[in-house]
Amino acid sequence: MRDERGRYLDSKPIADSVPAWASGCPKCKGGIVSAPDVRALPLYEARAVMGDAGMIVWCGCRAGLTYRRYAQRTFRSMNPLSAKAALDHINANLAAPSMHLEMERS
């Protein structure tokens, strides 16, 4: 139902509109068993590049297979030069020590 401006009157949480299988199985989180934590790029782009580079361990459940196919399609649609630049950016950020770690070592 909508009001006079076209806004929805009844809203539901996102979790209610996502199928249960998309959350993954007990071994994974959303189809990913392990992946580097990268916040320097948009997640869809980072996951696509890291998936192609073999940096992500995908789960064999339905969520993992679906996410892997999505990441492969996203990677194929990317410009090869931007994909290379994104991978270089990811690797540079993974190798760079954080300020917090440097302070703990001193």
Order of alpha helices (4+ residues) and beta strands (2+ residues): alpha-beta-alpha-beta-alpha-alpha-alpha
